[in-house]
Amino acid sequence: MQSRTGNEIRELFLRFFESKGHRRVHSSSLVPHNDPTLLFTNAGMNQFKDLFLGAERRDYSRATTSQKCVRAGGKHNDLENVGFTRRHHTFFEMLGNFSFGDYFKRDAIAFAWELVTSPEWFGIPKDRLYVTIFEGTADVSRDNEAEQFWIETGVPKERIFAYGVKDNFWQMGETGPCGPCSEIFYDMGLDAAETPGVDKPFGQDDARYVEIWNLVFMQFDRSALIEPLGKTTGYKLTPLPKPSIDTGMGLERVGAVLQGKLSNFETDLFTPLIARAAELTGVPNDLNNASLRIIADHARAASFLIADGVLPSNEGRGYVLRKILRRGIRHGRLLGQEKPFLNQMVFAVRDLMQSAYPELNDSADRVAKVIEAEEKQFDRVLKIGLTRLDEELKDNFTGDKAFHLYETFGLPLDFMVDAARDAGVKFDEAGFERARSEEQARARASWKGGSQKTASPVFRDLPKTAFEGYRSLTSTDSEVLAIVKDGQGVPAAAAGDLVDIVLDHTSFYGDSGGQVGDTGWFTSTDGNVTVAEITGSVLPVQGVRAHKAILKQPLAVGDRVNTVVNSERRDAIRRNHTGTHLLHAALRQVLGTHVKQAGSLVDPTRLRFDFSHFAQVADEELQEIENIVNREVLSNAKVETLEDVPIDVAVNEYHAMALFGEKYGDKVRVVKLSDGFSTELCGGTHTAATGEIGLLKLTGESSVSSGVRRVEAISGLGSLSTFRRDAEVAQFASSLAPLQDNDPAAGLRTRFESQEDELKRLRRELEEMRMKSAAGGLDQVLTNAVDVKGVKLLTHRADNLDRGQLRTLVDNLKQKAGEAVVVLASAQPEGKVAIIAGVTPGLLKRIQAGKLVGAVAKVVGGSGGGKPEIAEAGGKDQSQIDAALQAAPQIVSDLLS
């Protein structure tokens, strides 16, 4: 067995299956495309899910990939184990080969055995390999077929073991494709045993016998048995007409095998990262140091997740990323590094993995900035968390509270346990674990999303719809292939029915890529009769276009119609979509190449564009962006579209931008604007030249989430309407204030500033008068003081004073009274109440202002607190202010010690 690097193993695997007629397919994004059931891409088959479900077709039936995967949240969560075991990772690479109704068990098994054992390829000794098969159940027979094929390849029968559903039966979800699986295990040797040196047979030592490859034989469709009332009573398995293959081999695991290492962290996929982590944290390079392992692993996960568009946040994918980052930062702190360091690990990940994932070159600087910002924020959060921990330890420190500090502020469990022990407080471990389990259950539920069902046969079994809408707004003599009413296929429908209609060819664009679908009409083939009003167009199955129709005439499958797109609406959409491309390019030119699209919406009335950026876009930058876009519009440059371009050519030769969240095939459509000013992969509809946009006007800029900004804009007639409205506003403004340099805004601004200065002066005079009035009554307050258990108590109502003025009055009264307790109350704007209490130094051992003000505030429906010498409270019931001041003597009496 020849030792091979991780890069060599990856390439050998892909090259082997290319030699067997497989298409090499690039890894998909870690953010699953259009799959609400998944938090992250966690297996090689995810990007082919629609192929297995029959909802998508491609021009190949065999594929091979090296898929980047993350398991760190939801159902599949390895986060807490990472660093402390030999083989758990948050980020890993899954090597796989796939057959979509092409070859099945015999070939899959033969391919696997050849790759694993042939000296030309991996050359793993056969005497260290074991194989498992499905042992069967009452409903599914034992997989004797797979066993026979393994024997035919040369695997001794005594090395084939049968296991049950838990280990050797795979299903995509509650329903859908499923089938038995067969696994290949490698004997790592006695040194790897759970108890080193103790020889246990296969199946009794999970540490020694390691699964390196799983072959899934998708041969059934699992469907629910449903009662008339909708209750599921069970499931049935139906053989698939075209069984498929899905396999997965962990690169890190097979790397350890071929490099003769017991732990994945000892392979060359990790050793450079661990060395860099040791250098950044200032500790010795030790491959067994769990903290260094965690930093190396989490740096890989974070680098790839952020590169794929995920940003730290407090929910969903961003929340899991934040947990990964903070766990890595915390382990750096455990090693003594309290300054930002994790951001530098990004470049080590890039240098190690850029040959397989060249996108890391473009994203490294942006990713490092995101991580550095998170490191600085976490430092601030930790300081707050430590303060909160000190406060909680003085009260009832429950497991729920501990888990809140753990989740919200990243305080380590062992740290809180130690702090509780030092404070003489018993740590509620059971409550903590209960809170953690509840949170994990919520996370699983939030991403369960219901298992994805197979596409409706009505759509799934139809041929692709030929789309003619790029070149024409009409299609003639289109055949009705299907009519769907209330989710069911029907042979015909009557006038007035709301239905989905699928044609063999159409001019209607369907919702996709952020662009809304077309509307319009179906007419009779002679064009004289309107058959249906089309209110929208969608793609229920990739390549199949369904028209949302209100029938004006009866229609049946097999009938023929002409399609007519609403041209005015389509033109408005085209202007906005082309404007989006220009806007994207201008944003990158002004703000930097870190800007990447993170979402968009293009409809007839406006365009919305979300992009990665770390700060609010300044007004001057927005103006420059708008100027750049409109210069390109005025140049009236040609908009060029290139059809069926191989994706490698599009990205590497045309340098076309691939957009976040989109899934592309092997052949793509490239849209080039203004002789290379913008080049993107795009399937949308566009103007023929930039001048058709008319003019693009930015209408807003805002924040979407941490690290993601949004701009909105209008074009064409929408811009004209806005300019007319703005002109009316300017005309009105000029009637209120004289023009300055022919600029109504400047004139209005000068007038408002003058008025604002006058208002400030008047407010100042009013406040001074109120303060003088209140201060003039202090002697009367002193005269009305009452004695409570030998303590002088002063109470007073002073409405419409702000809190600062009330505090000044309290201080004045304390000085004039000598030793005393003071309580002031004030009616505030919007029906609110302010209460201030003060205690002079000589009385602080007997009474504290914080407790006093809180008790008085309850009378006016409020609460508050503060320091022993002065404290504040608020309330909501102004009608009880006098009652609160009258209650003050009794409250003081009760509090005096």
N, C-alpha and C positions, 0 to 999 in steps of 0.2 A: 504494500500500500504506500503510494508516493505522497509525501506531505505537499499540500497545496495551500496557497493563500486564499483568503476569503474572496478576493476579486477573481482569482482563477476558477474557484469552485462555481461561482455565479455564472461566469462565461461558459464553462464546460457544460453546465446543465442546459443553458439556453441553446448552445450550439448542438448538443446531442439531439434535442427535440426538433431543432430546425432540420437536422439530417433525416428526421422521420416525417417530414412534411408539415411541421407545425409553423404557424405564423408567430414570429417574435413580437409581442405586444408590450409597449412601455407600461410601467407601473401607473396605476390611476392615482388620483389624489387621496390623501388620508381623510378628506371630507367626502363621505359617500354621496354620489350624485343621485338625487331624487329618491332617497331611501330613508323614510322616517324611522325605520326600525333599528337603525344603526347609529351609534354615537360616533365611532370612527371606523374606517376600513380596517377589518381585523382578519381578513383571509384573502387569498388570491382570487377566489371565485366571486368576490363582491362585485367587481366591475363587469362580470359576465352574468350577473343574476338575471337580467332581463332576457338574455339568450336562453338560459335554462328554463325560464318561465314561459318562453314562447312569445314574449312581448317585443322582441327585437331580432333583426336578422343582420348578418354580416356576410361579407364575401369570402369567408373562410369557415371551416368546420373543425379545425385543429388550432390550438393556440398554446403558447408557453410564455410565462412571465416570471419576473422577480418583482414581487409586490411589496411595497413598504406597508407595514401594518403597525397599529397601536392597540394595546389592550391595557386600558388604564381607567375605565369607568363603565358604568352600567353593568350589564350581565357579565361581561368579560373584563375582569379587573385584577391585574397582577401587581398593582402598585406597591402594596405593603410588603410583598415578598422580595421585591427587587433588591439586589445587593447582598441578601442573606442566604440565597440559594445559588446553585451552580448554573441554573438554566432559566430563571424568570427574568423577563425584560418588559419594559413598557413599549419600546420600539423594537421591531424585528423585521427581517425580510423573509417572505414566504416564496420559495421556488415552487412552481407548479406547472403541470401540463393538463390540458383540457380537451375533451372531445364533445362536440355538440351534435349528437346523433350520428357520429361517424363510427370510430372503433369503440369496442367495449372491453369487457374483462380480460379476454385472452391477450389482446395486444397491450393493454395497460400494464398487466402483470409482466409480460415479456419485456416491455420497454424498461420498467422499473428494475428488474433483475439485471438486465444488461448494463444499464448505467451504473448501478451500484457495485457490481462485481467485476465487470470487464476491466482488465489491465489497461485497456485503451482509454478508459474513462476514470471512474473513481477507484476501482481495483480494491474494494474492501474485501477482506478474507471471508469466504462463505461460512467458515466454521464459527464465525462470531456473530452471525445473523440469525434472527428468529422471525417468524411470521405469524400474524393472528388473522382469524376469519370470524364471521358471524356464526354463532352457535344455533340461532333460530329461536322462534317462539311458537306459540299456538297458532298465530296468524301468518307467520313468515317462516318458510322452511330453512333449514341449515344451508349455508352457502357452500354446498359440496362442489359446485362449479368452480368457485375460486380456488378451493383446495386442490382440485384436480389440475388446474392451470399452473399453480405453484409447483406441484410435483413434476409437471411436464418441463418446467424451466430448470429443474435440478434441485429443488429444495427437498431435503429428506422429510418424510411424513412426520417423524418424531420431533421435528422443529416447527411444526405447524400447530398452533393452539387456538381453540375456539372460545370466544367470550360472548357475553350477552349484549342487550340493547345499549346499556350505559357506555360500553367501550367500543362496540363495533356495529352500531347502526346510526346513521346520520340523517337528519332532516333539516330542511331550510327554515321551517317554522311550524306552527300548529297545522298548517295545510301547505300543500305544494310538493315539489320534487323531494324524494328521499330514497334511501336505500342502504344496503349493507356496506361496510367498509372493511378494508384489509390493511394492516399496519406492518411495517418493517421495523424491527428493533435491533439495536447493536449492543453487544456485551462489552462494557467499558473495562471489565476486569475486576479482580479482587480489590485493587486499590480504591476503586470507586464504590465499593459496597457500603450499604448503610452502616454495617459494623465492619470496618476494614479487616480483611483476612478471613472473614466468615463466609464460607461458600454456600450460597442458597441457589436453588434452581430458578429457572425462568418463571416469572410471574409472582415471585415472592420477595423481590428486591428492586423497588422502583428506582433507586439511586444508581444501581449497577446496569440494569437493562433499560436502555434509553430509546424511545420511539424516535426514528429519524424521518419516516415518511408515512403518510396516510393516503391510501387510495380509496376514494369514495365512488361507489357504483350506483349512480342515480338510475333506478329502474322502476320506481313506483311514483304514482301521484297520490298523495294523501288528501282525502277530501272528508269534510264533516258530514255526519248524518244528522239532519235537522228535523225536529218535529214540526207540525203545522203552526204551533205558537212561536216557533223560532228558537227553541231550546236545543242545544247540541247534545245528542245522546251518545255519540261515539264517532269513530272514524273508520274509513275503509281505504284499503290500498288497491289501486288499479295499475296494472303494468303500463308503463309508458310506451307509446308506439316507437319512439326513438330514444333508447337509453343513452345516457351520457356519462362522461368521466370528469371528475374533479379531484385533483391530487394536491397535497401540500407537504413540502419539505422545508423545515426551518434551516435557513442558511447558517445561523449561529451554531446550531446543534451538529450539523454535518461538518462544519468547520472544526469543531472540537474533535470529532472523530478522525478526520483526515490529518489533523495536526498533532494527534496523540495527546490531547489535553483532557483533563478531567472536568474542567470548568470552561464554559463559554467565555468567561472573562479573561482566560489565559490565551485566547486566540488573538491573531493579529487584527481582528475586527474591533478589539477593545484595548489592547495593550498601549497603542499610541495615545489613546484618549486618557487612560489611567495615568500614564506618565505625565501628560500635560496637566491633569487635575492635581497631581502631587506637586508639580512645579508652581502652580497658581496658588495652592494653599500652604506651601512651605513645609510639607511633610515628606518623609521618605517614600519612594516609589514602591508600594507593596500591593501586589495583585490580590492579596487576601483581605485588604482593608475594605470593609463594607462601605464606608463613606465614600472612598474613592470610586468604588464600583458604581455606587448610586449616582454620583456626579457624572461619570462617563455615560451611563445609560440614559439619564435624564437629559443630558445635553443633546444626545442623538434625537430623542423624542421631541424635545422643544424646538430644535433647529428645523426638523421636518414639518412639524405642525404649523409653526409660524410661517415657514416658506409656503405652505399650502393655504394660507389665509386665515388660520385660527389666531385669535388674539386673546390675551388674558382678560377675563371678566368674571362676574359673579354668577354666571348661569351657563348651563349647557356645556358645550365643548370648551369654551373659554375658561370655565370654572375648573375643569379637569386639567387644562394646561397650567392654570395658576397653581394648582396643587402640586403638579410635577415640578414646576420651577421652584416653588417655595420649599419643597422637600429637598431639592438639590442645594438650594442656598443654605438651608438649615444644617445639612451635613458638612458644608464648607465651614460653617460657624463652629460645628463640633470639632473640626480640625484646627480651629483658631483663626480662620480667615473671616473677618467681619466687614471687609471692604468688598465692593462689587467685583466679582471675578468670573461668574458663570457666563457672562456675555463673551468672554475671550475663548471659551470652549467652542463657540460656534465655528471659529476659524479652524480649529483642530478637526471638527467634524467635516467641514468642507474639504480640507486637504486630504482626508482619509477616504471620502466617499464620492468625490466629484466626478470620478471617471464613470461611475454607474449612474449618477444623478447630477448631470451638468447644471441643472437649475440652481444648485446650491451656490454656484459662482455668482449668479446675479442677485441672490437673496441674502447673502451672508451679512453684508453691512446693515441692511434693514433689520434682519433678525437680531443682530447684536444690539442694536439700539432699543428694540422692544424689550429684550431681556434686561438690559441695563436699567431701563425705566422701571421695570418690575422689581429689580433688586433694590433700587432706591425707595420705591414705595413700600416694599416689605420691611425695610429697615424702620420706616416711620410707623408702620402698623405694629411691629414687634414692640416698639417702645410703648405704644398705647396699650398693647396687650399685657405687658408686664405690670403697668399701672392698674389695669382692670383686675388682674390676678391678685394683686395686693389687697384691693378693695373687697373682692369676693371672699378671700380667706378670712376676713373679719366678720363675715356673715355666714349664712347657711350655704356652704360650698357643695352644691349637689353635682351629681354626674352630668346632668343636663347643662349646667353652667360650665363645667369643665369642657364638655364637648363643644359648646359654643365658642369658647376661647381657642380650642384646638382647630376648629373649622374656620372661624372668622379671622383670627390673628396668627394662626400657625404656631401656637405655643405647643411644644412637644409634650407628649403624654408623660414621659419619664421626668421631664423638667417639672411639670405640675405636681406629680406624685412626690418628688423630693421637696418642693416648696411647701406642700401641705404637711409633710412630715416635720419639716423645720418649724412650721407654725403651730405644731401640736394639733393639727386637724386631720381626722381620718378621711382618706380619699375614697370617694364613692365609685369604686371601679365597676360595680355591677350597673349602676346608673349610667356611667359613661358608655359602657358596651351596649346597653340598651338603646341609648340615643344614637350611637353609631350605626347599629343595625337598622333602626328606623330610617335614618338618612340614606343608607344603602338601598333599602326597599323603595324609598321615594325616587332615588336615582334610576333604579331599574324600571320602575313604573313609568317615569317620565320619558324613557327612551324605548319602552316596549312598542308603543305606537300601533299595536295590533299586528299580527303577522301579515306580511304582504301576500295577497292572494294572487293566484295565476290570473293572467289577463282574460277578460271575458272571451269565450270562444267566438263570439260575434265579431270582435275586432281582431283577435289573435290569428284567426285562420284566413284573414283576407290578404290579398296581395298588396304591395306598397302602392300608394296613390301617386301617380305621376304628377309632379307639381310644375305647372306652366306659368306661374304667377310672376316669375322674374322678368319675363319678356312680354307678357300680355295680361291685361286685366279681365280677359274673357277666355273661356274654353267652350268649344262647341261639341255637341253630340256626346256628352259624358254619360256613361252608363251607371245607373244606380245599382251598386253592389250589395248594399245592406241598408236596412232601416231599423233603428233601435228606438224603442219606446219603453220608458220606465225600466231601462236596463236590460230589456229582452228584445231579441231580434224578432221582427214581424215581417210578413210577406208584403203587406201594404198598409197604408195609413190614410185617414180621411182629412178633408179640409178642416183647418182649425187645430189639428193635432200638433203638439210640441214634440219633435223627434230629432234624433241624430241621424244624419245621412252620410254614407260613404260612397264616393264615386271612383271610377277607374282613373280619371284625370280631372284636375281642377286648377283654377287660377287663384284660389283662396289660400292665403298664408295662415298657418295655424299658430296659436300661442307657443312661443319658444324663444329662448335666448333673450328674455326680457321684453320682447316685442309682442304686443297684443295681436290677436288674430283679426282677420278681415271681417267686414260685414258686407252685405249686398243682397243679391237676388239670384234665384234660379228661374229661368224662363223656359218656355217651350222651345223646341229646336228651330221653329220658324221665327222665334223672337217676339211673337205677338201676345203671349199670355204669361203673366207672372205666376209661376208654380209655387214658389216659396219665398218668404223673406228670411234671409240668413242673418242671425244676430251675433254670430261668433263662429270661430273655427278653432278646433283643438286637435292634439295628437294623442289619443288614448293609448296607442301602441306606436312605437317608433316607425315612422314611414307611412303610417295610415292616418289620413286626415278625415276627421268627423266634422260635419257642418251642423251647427245648432240652428234648427229650422222651425219656422211657423208656417205650416202648409196653407196655401191659398187654394190649392186644387188637390184632388186625390192623387196619390203617388204609390207606385208599386216597384218592387225589386225587378230589375230588367228594363224599366222605363229609361228614357234618355232625355237629358235636359242640357241647356246652355248655362254656364256660370258667368255672373256679372258682378265684379267687385265694385263697391262704392269707391269711385275714383278720387273724389274730393277727400274722403277720409284717408285712403291709402296714401295720397300725396302728402298729407299732413304728417302721417306716420313716417314716411320716407325722409322727409326733411328733418324730423326730430332724431331719427336713427343715425343719419349721416352726421348730424350735429353732435351726437354723442361721441362718435369716433374722433371728431376734431377736438372736442372738449377733453377727452382722455389724453390725447397727444399734447395739448396745451398745458394741462395740469402737470404732466411729467416734465415739460420744458421749464415751467416756472418753479415748481415745488421740488422736483428731483425725480430720478428714475426709480426711487422706492415706491412711487405711486403705482398701485395695481388696482384694477377694477375689483370691487367686492360686491357688486350687485347693480342692477339697473332696471328701469322701467321706461318703455317707450310707448306712448299712446298718442292719439291725434292732438291732444291739448297741451302736452308738455313732455319733458324728458327729465328723468331723475337718475343721478349717477352717484353711486357709493364707491369710495376708494380709500386705500390705506394711507393714513397720514397721522402725525402725532400731535398736531396743534391746530387751533382755529386758523382758517385761511384769512389773512389780513385783507382789508378793503382794497389796499393798493395792489395786492397780488390778484385779487378777483378781477380788478379792472384790467390788469395786464393780461390775464387769461382771456377775458372777453375780447380784448383788442386783438390778440393773436388769432383767435378763432375767426373773428370777422374779417381780418386781413385775408385769411384763406378763403372765406366765403366770397369776398370781392374779387379774388383772383380768378374765380369761376373755373378752377382746375378740374380736369377730368376725374371722375370716379371710376376706377377700373376694377372689375371683378374677374377672378380666375377660378374656373370650376375644376373639380376633381384633381386637386394638387396633392401629391403624396405628403403626408403630414411632416415627414422629416425634411422634405424640400421646403415646405412652407415655413417651418421654424428655423432651419439652419441656413437656407439660401435667401429667402425673402425676409427673414427676421420678423416674421409675423408674430404678434402677441397672442398667446393663448390665454383665455380669460378664466379666472377663478370660478370653480363650480360647474364649468361646462365639461361635457363628455364628448370627445371627438373620435371619429372613426379613422381608418387608414387614409381615406381620401377626404380632403377638406375644401372649403370655399374660402378664398382669400380676397379681402376688400382693401384696395390701395387708394389712398386719397392724396391729391396734391403732389404727385411725383415722389412718393415716399415719406411725406410728412406724417402720415399714419398708415400702418399696415397691420391688419388684424384678421384673425380667423373669425368668420361671421357668416351665418346663414340667413341674415335678415334682408329686408328690402331697402334699397338706397336710391338716392337721386343719381342722375347721370352726370351731373357736374355740381361742384360745391355752391355755385351761384344760385342754384334753385332753392337753397335754404332761405334766401332773402336776407335775413339778419338773425343772429342768435343773441338773446338777452338773458343773462343770469338773473334769477329772481330770488335766490336764497341759498344760504350755506349754513349747515348745522351739524351737530354731532349725532351719530347713530349709536356708537358704542365706543369703548376704549380703543383708540387707534384707528377708528373708521369715521370718516367725514362724509357728508352728503352735499352735493350741489344740485340745484334744480334750475331749469331753464325753459325758455319757449323760443319758437322760431316762426318764420313765415308770417301768416296772418295774425297769429297769436302775439308776435312782437309788435305788429302794427296796432293792434287793439290796446296793448299796454302803453305804447308811446302816445296814443290819443288820450288815454286816461291820465297819463303823467302831464301832458300838455294842459289839460283842464285844471289839474292841481296847481301847476305853475302859474296859470292865468289867475286863479283864485288867490294864490300867495302874493302875486304882484299887486293885487287890489288891497291887501292888508299892510303891505310894507313897500317902500320905494325900492326899485332895482339898484343893485350895486354891481357895476361892471356888466350890466345886462344879465345878471344872475339872480333870479327870484329867490333861490335857496339862501344865498348870502344875505340878501335883504331881510328875509324872514328870520334868519339866524340872529342877525344884529338886533332886531326888534325883540325877539324872545329873550336874548341875553340881557337886554336893558330891563325888560319886565322882571326877569328872574332876580336881578340885582335889587330892584325896588321891593320885590316880595321878601327877599332875605332881610332887607333893612327893616321892613315892617314887622316881620316875625321876631327879629331881635328886640325891637322896642316893646312888643307885646310880652315877650318872655321876661324882660327886665321889669315891666310893670307888675306882672304876676308875682315875680320873686320879691319885689319890694312890698307888695301887698301882704304876701305870706310872712315875710320877715317882720313886718310891722306888728303882726299879731302874736309874736313870740312871748312878749311879756304877759299877755293874757293866758297863754298856754302854761307858763310857769305858775301863774296865780291859781290855775285850775288843777294843778298837780294833786294827786291823791297818794296817800300813804298805804302801802300794802306790806304788812309784816315788817315794818321798819324800812321799806324801800320806797323811794320817791318814783312814782309812775306818771309820765307825761303822755297824753294822747291828743291827736289833732287831725282834723280833716283838711287837706289842701288840694282841691281839685285842679286838674289841667296842668299840673307840674310834671315835667318828665322825671325819670328816675334819678338822673344826676342832680337835679335841683332838690329832689326829696332827700337825697343823701346829704347834701349841703345843709339843709334845714336840720336834719338829725344831728349832724356834727355841731352846729351852732347851739342847739338845745342842750346837748351833753356838756358843752363848755359852760353855758350859763347856769346849768342846774347843779354842777358839781357831780356827786355820785347819783346816778339815776338810770331808769329804764325808759326808753322813748319808743312810742309806736305811732307812725304816721300812715294815713291812708289817703288815696287819691283816685277820683274817677278819671278814667283815661278815654281816649277816642275809641270808637267802635264797641262801646259798652263794657270795656275791660276795667279791671281794678288793679292798682299797684299798692303794695304794702311794704314799708321799710321799718325794721326794728333795730334799735341800737342799745348797747349795754356799756356803761363806763367800766374801766379796768378793775376798779375795786369790788365790783359785784360779779365778776365772771365766774368765781367759784360757786356762786349760789344760783346763777341763771345764765343761759346762753341764748343769744339772739336767734340762732338758727332754729332751735326748738320752739321758741316763742312765736316767731313769724309764721311757722308752719301751722301752729294751732289756731292763730288768729285767721289765717287765710281760709281755713275750712269753713268759717262762717259765711264767706262770700263765694263759696264753691270753688276754691282754688287750693294751691299747695306751693311750697317753696322751702328754702333753707339757705344756709351759708355759714359764714364764720361766726365764732362765739360773740365777737364784738359788734358786728353789723351783718344783717341778712335781709334778703328780699323775697317777696312772694307775689304771685299774681292771682287774680280771681275773675269770675265771670258774672257775678250778680251785684250790680251797683246799688240795688235797693237795700242790700244788707250791710253797706259800709258803716252806717251809724251803729247798727247792732253789733258789728264786729268790734268797734272801738269801745262800746259799752261793756262787751264781754272781756275786754283786756284785763281789768283788775282781777277777775276770778281766775283767768288763765295764768296770770303772773303768780297769784297766790298758790295755785296748784303746782307750779313748776319750781317755786322757791324751795331750796333745801336748807 
